[in-house]
Amino acid sequence: MGQRKDIDGSASVPTFYGKELRWKREEAGLTLQQLVEGSFYGPSHLSEIERGARRMPAELAEHVDKALGTDGFFKRRCDDVRKAKRRGHASYFERVLEAEKHAETIEEWCPTLIPGLLQTDAYARAVVRATHPLAPDDEVEEKASARMARARLFEDDHKTPMYWVILPESLLRQPILPPGAMAEQLEHITALARSRRILPQILPWNCGPHPFMLGTVMIMTFPDAPPLVYTEALHTGDTIDDPALVKEYRRSYDWLRAAALPPEASLAMIEEAAEDDRNGKQRH
């Protein structure tokens, strides 16, 4: 058995919560398996909560409080942990924040912006400032930093999901940033692709009608749970787990993928756009 990793409770609210949970469990002389017995959750789920990697469901917190005799402590603190984990994000995005960390595959389409998981710091700040023009600087900083934290998903060699993204060709020509910064954004995407972290495809501007002319989508699959769909509008978002609706989104995304350019041709187009930006070449 490998050496158990210590938990830095000072790092965040979730890790403080998790460290307290582990301490109380071990004080009671219980293993992870013993503590979850009688609940609908497994020991690995509880272990991730102890490490601060997963939020505590209210029903599991209630079970833990009863088993450990902690007088409702862990249930009362559930909301504190949930709010801390979504800091910088809207409340409707909370479920996605946790789900994408445990996803086996993520497939995404966003017709107007480069998706958050792929954004550079400069791009994220430009988008946040544009959508919250009157927000104080510290709020913009918090939102942009939270968005950048999501991109750490691609830093773990063992847990990186297969991420497949379809980008409209128009995004390569949309001047969200000055040319140099836009080149860095496109080069970031190509670097992730070349390192086999993501698989991007470009939907040509002249592809004609397609199933996703309206709306965004993120489709996530999991090794131990049903698939989940997330769609978003300007100030709202919705997670969908109804099997029939998920199937419809799945079908539409597959038709969209069929209309996109092959991966290598798509990557070449992104690299060409980045080079044009680097050279100050105007693209049409």
SETIKE-12170 format. One record per residue (C-alpha): x, y, z. Coordinates in steps of 0.25 Angstrom, whole numbers, plus 5000, padded with zeros to 4 digits. Layout:
% residues N
XYZ;...
//
This chain:
% residues 284
500050005000;500550144996;500850255006;499650335009;499650475005;499450585015;498350685013;498750835014;497550885021;498051025019;497951025004;496451045003;495051025010;494850885003;496250835008;495950885022;494650815022;495250695016;496350685027;495350705038;494550595032;495750495031;496150535046;494850505051;494750375043;496050325048;495750375062;494550285062;495450165057;494650155044;495150115030;494550185018;493750065015;493250055029;492750205029;491950195016;491250065019;489750085019;489950205009;489750204994;491250254993;492550174991;493850184999;494550254987;493550364987;493750395002;495250384999;495150494989;494350584998;495450565009;496450614999;495550734995;495450684981;493950664982;492750734989;491950665000;490550624996;489550665007;489050525009;490450475011;490750585021;489550545029;489950405029;491350435033;490850525044;490050415050;491150315049;492250405055;491250475065;491750605060;490350675063;490050725049;491450785047;491750735033;490350755028;490350905033;491650925025;491250865012;490851005006;492151065011;492950965003;492050974991;492051124990;493651114992;493751014980;492951104971;493551234974;493751314962;492651234955;491151254954;490351164963;489651094951;491151044947;491350974960;490950834955;491850844943;493050884951;493050754958;492650674947;493750704937;494750664947;494250524947;493850514932;494350404923;494050494911;493650634908;493150684895;492850834893;492250934883;492251084886;491851164873;492251304878;493451284888;494651194890;494151104901;494651134915;495451004916;496351054905;496451204908;497751274911;497851374923;497651494913;496551434906;495751404919;495951544924;495451604911;494251514911;493951544926;494151694925;493251694912;492051614919;492251694932;492651834928;492351904941;492951794950;494051844959;495451794956;495551694967;494251624963;494751614948;496051564954;495351454962;494451414950;495651404941;496551334951;495351234953;495251204938;496751184937;496751084949;495850994941;496950974930;497750904940;496950784936;497950764924;499150764934;498950624940;499450514930;498650404937;497250474939;497150554926;495850534919;495750514904;495350654900;494750674886;494350814882;493750874870;494051014867;493451104856;494351154846;493851294849;494551294863;495951284856;495651424850;494951484862;495751604868;495451584882;496951614885;498051694878;498751604868;499951564877;499051524888;498051454878;499251374873;499651324887;498151284889;498151204876;499551144879;499051094892;498051014885;499050954875;500050924887;498950844894;498550774881;500050744878;500250684892;499050594890;498250664901;497050704892;496450684878;495950804871;495150814858;494750934850;493450954845;493651034831;492851164830;492251114817;491750974822;490251014821;489150984830;489550894842;488850834855;489450934864;489251074858;488551104871;489151084885;490351024892;490650884897;491650814906;491350664906;492050584917;492150434919;492650364932;493250224935;492250204946;491050294944;490050334932;490450444922;490150584925;489850704916;490150854919;489550964911;489751114913;489151254910;489651384914;489251384928;488751244930;489151104929;488550964930;488950824932;488150714926;488250564930;486950524924;487350404915;486450434904;486850584903;488350544905;488150444893;487650564884;488750644888;489750534885;489150514871;489150664868;490650664872;490950544863;490350614851;491150744854;492450664855;492150604842;492050744835;493450784842;494750774835;495650654839;496550674851;497850694843;497250794833;496650864845;497950874853;498650924840;497551034839;497751084853;499251084852;499151164839;498251264846;499251274858;500351304848;499551414841;499251484854;500751474858;501151534844;500051644845;499351584833;497951624832;496951514830;495651514823;
//
